[in-house]
Amino acid sequence: DYVEPLGKNRYAVSGDLSIKDIVNCIHFKSKIRFDKKIFSAISDTFDVDRTQYGITLYSPGEAADDNSVVVSNEIHFVVHITGKRIP
């Protein structure tokens, strides 16, 4: 897990995402701001492959024989975190 500066208020972020007791490392870019009392972070949109977490229902290639329902394996995420400094 790391946060690497990329420029003014921009960072590359890496950490673990746990879904259904399966843990994988994810990477995304984020705008992070600090002031005297408030911390805020909002990521760029990034994708996670749901099949890496054992979620395969209606996946392409795993769908019903007639392929009438197919769901993309990619899940789009945006992380938004705010916090307040405790004195």
Sequence and secondary structure as in RCSB ss.txt:
>XXXX:A:sequence
DYVEPLGKNRYAVSGDLSIKDIVNCIHFKSKIRFDKKIFSAISDTFDVDRTQYGITLYSPGEAADDNSVVVSNEI
HFVVHITGKRIP
>XXXX:A:secstr
 EEEEEETTEEEEEEEEEETTEEEEEEEEEEEEE SSEEEEEE  EEEEGGGGT  TT TTTS TT      SEE
EE  EEEEE   
